Amino acid sequence: MNEQIINIDNIRQFTDQCFDKENDRVAKIVKGILDAKSPRISDISNTMEGNPDANYKMIQRFLDNNDPRENLHRLFNEDEKFVIGDPTEIHRLQAKKTEYVGEVGKGKKLGFWMLVLASPYKGRAIPFNFVTYSSKTINAELSSRNLEHLKVIAELKALLGDKVLVLDREFSYECLFENMLTEGIKFVIRLKVGNNPTVLNENGDRISLTINPGDEVNMRGVYYKGKLEVNISGKWDKGFSEPMWVISNLPPEEAIKIYRLRMKIEESFRDMKDVLIPIAN
């Protein structure tokens, strides 16, 4: 981040919207996060002005007395029709003894997952809630990553109301579809088609999820895994190497439009990951 662009006064304008007290302290912590490009308290405290040990204790006291998620909820945009969810890996390669650090990703690196939910605003994604988990915390709680996802959905049901939850292929699994259908949550999720999921029509005949470049397909009242009644949309935009398929309980034409809007604001998530994922060394 360029300090000439992101200075403490700019940050304070943001923290004033989220916090009723300790605004100056929060602004300093946020600037420390941006400068350190790391979520680790030790990295943040070393980057902040002043004594690192005193900074570390100050951050710990702040976290003991505040839940940042409650303050982030103020950034929830009531005027937008949908909410975006996105998971990312936070690597902690040296944290072998840290209780919440497990294995993440195909390479099974040390770290944890952070699931961020965000509101779209002027073509950007503004985070308003998050949850963290890892293979270690999942095993300790006799849980699973899917159950962690369901926990977040349950927490946000009242907040979502009539808003649509838009998720990527990370969330393309039967248990989650069934849960949201049961709870009456509107959703649009990019469908994993690499494993050739079973989709049946009302007569019980299998439907092939195939499409030609430049075409769009919309299916109503089909049955995912032969059990869950959903709508499925597919579109293969010219210039793309593969089609995009989405599964939803919305009209399929509307679902594909909403997901395309999500794709346009993914840059915000990339920006956030550049800030939050520490450099492995």
N, C-alpha and C positions, 0 to 999 in steps of 0.2 A: 504494500500500500504506500502511496505517496503521501508523506506527512504534510506536504503543502496542501493536499486536497482533503485528507482526513485528519483534522486536528482535534484537540480536545473540545473546542467550542462546537464544532460540527457534531461530535459525538454526544455532547450534552443536550443538543436539540432532540436527539433520539431518546436518550435516557429520561428526559423530562416528561416524555409521553408515556413512559412505562412505569416509572417509579414516583411515589409520593414523598419519599424521604431518602436520604443518603445518595442523592443524585450525583454529587461531585465524586463520591467514592466509586459509584457504579461507572461513571464516565471514565475514570482512571483505569478501572479493571478492564472495561471494554477496549480501551486504547491499548492496554497491555496485551490483550488477546490478539488484536489486529497486528501489532508490531511483532509479537512472538510467532504468529501464524501457528499457534499450537493451543490445544485445550488444557495442557498440563499446568497445574498451579505453579510448579517450580519454574517452568519456562516463563510464565506470565510475570511472576514476581521478580525474576531476574531482569526482565525487560523494562519493567516500570521504574520510574525515577525513585531514588531513595534507597534505603537499606533493604536488600532482598529478603532477609529474615523477617523484618517488620512487615513488608508487603505480603509475605506468605501468611503470616498470622492474621493480617487484616482481611485477606480474602477468605480465609477459613471462618473467621467470625461472621463475615457477611453471609456466607453460605449457611452457617448454622442458624441464622436469624431470618433468612429469606428463602423462598422457593422461586427461582427465576421463571419457572413455567407459568406461575400465576401472573407474573408481570407480562410475559410474552402474550398471554391471552388477550391483552388489550390491543394487540396488532391484528386480531381477527377482523377481517373485512366483511361486515354484515351485508354489504351491497352486492358482493359477487355471488354468482350462482354455484360455484364449485370450489372445492378444497383439494389441494395437491399433496400427495404423500410421496416421500422419497427416502430410501435407506442409503446409508453410506458407511464405509469401513473407516474406523479410526485406529491407526496402527500405534502400538506401544511396544516396540521391539525389545526394549530393555526392561520392561516391567514384568519380569518372570514371577515375582512373588506378590504382585498386586491382586487383591481378592476378586476384583470384577473383570480382570483381563483374561480372555480365553483365546481361542483360535478363530480366525475369520478368513473368509475367502478361499479360493481354490488352492492357494499356496499355504494355507493354514498358518498365516503369520499371527503373531501375538497382537491382540487388540480387542476391540469391541465394536458393536454395531450401534449406530444412532439413526433412529427413524424420525424424520422431520416432517411435520405437517405445515403447510403454508397457504396463505391466501394470495391469489393473483391481484396485482395492483399495477396498472399502467404498463403491462407487458413484463412485469417482474414478479418474482415469488417472494413474499414476505413471511418468514417463519413465525408461527405463533404457538407451536407446541412441539415437544420432542420426547422420546423415551430412549433409553440405552439398555443394551443387553448383550450378552456374549455366551459362548458355549459353556463357560464356567458357571455363570449365574443361572443359565437355563437348567443345567444338571443339578445345581444346588437346590433349585426350587421345584425339581421334578416337573419341569415345564418343557416347552419346546419353542422354537422360534415362531412357529405358527400361532401358538398360544399367546406369545408376547404381542404379536400383531393383533390378535383378537382382543387382548386386554386394552390396547390403545383405542380400538374401534368402540369398545364398550364405554370407555371414559368419555369419548367425544360424541356419543349418540345424541345427547341433549343439546350439545353445542351445534351440531350439524343441522338439525331441524330438516328443512326441505332442501338443503344444499347437497350437491352431488360430490361424492368422494372419488377422486381420480387417482389411480395407482398404476405403477408400471408392472412389468412381467414378474418382478420379484414376488408379487402378491397373487399370482395366477395359480390358485389351487382350490380344490373343491370345498374344503372345510370353510374357507373364508367366504366363498360365494354363498354357501348355504347359510352361514351365520348372518350375512347382510340381508339376504332375502327374508330370513325369519324375523330379523329386527326391523325390517322395513326401511333400511338405509338405501338411498339411491347411490348407485356406483357405476363407474366406467373403469374397466381394468384392461390393460393390454394383455392379450391372450397368448400364452405359450403354445406354439403350434409345432415346434420341433419334434415333440414326442407323439405327434399325430393323435390328439385327444378325440375320444368318441363323442360325436354329436349326432343325435337322431332327430328326424322330423316327427310330426304327430302320428305318422303311420308306423313308426319304429324303424324306418329305413335310415341307414347311415348316410350322413352328408359329408362330402369331400370338401375340405377347406382349401379350395384352389381358386386362383384368380389370375387374370392376364394383366400385364403392365398397362396402366392407364384406366383400368376398370374399377368399379365399386360394386360390392355385393352387400345386401341387407337382408337379414333373416329374422323373422319374428316367430316367437313361440316354439323354439327348438329346445332340445333336451341335452344339456351337458352331462356327459357320462351316462346318458340315458335316464337321468333322475331329476336334474334341476332345470326348471323351465326358465329360459333366459332369451335374450336377443343378442345376435352376433352380427358385427359389421366388419367388412374387409375392404381395404382400399390400397391400391398399388400406384403410388404417385410416380410419374415419369421422372427418371433421374435417380430413383432409389433402387438399391440392389435387391430389396425384398418387400413384400406387401406388409401392411399393418392390419392386424386383427384385434378387435376389442370385444369384450363381453360385458353385458350391461342388463339392468332391468328398466332402462329407458328406451324409448323408441330408437331403433338402430340408427336412423339418419341423424338424430340428435346426438347420440353417443359418439359417433365418429367425428362430428364437428367439435364436440367438447374436447375429445382427446387431442385433436389437431391443435387446439388452442393451448393445451398443456405443453405440447412439443415446442411451441414458439417461445415459451418462457423458461425452458430448461437451463438457459444460460445462467440464471440466478443460482440454481443448484450447483453448477460448476464453479461459480464464483465462491460460494460458501465452502465447497469442498477444498478449494485452493487455500482458503484461510484456515480451516479447521484441521485438515490432515497434516500432521507434523511430518517433516522430512525425516525419512528413516536413515539413521547413521549409527 
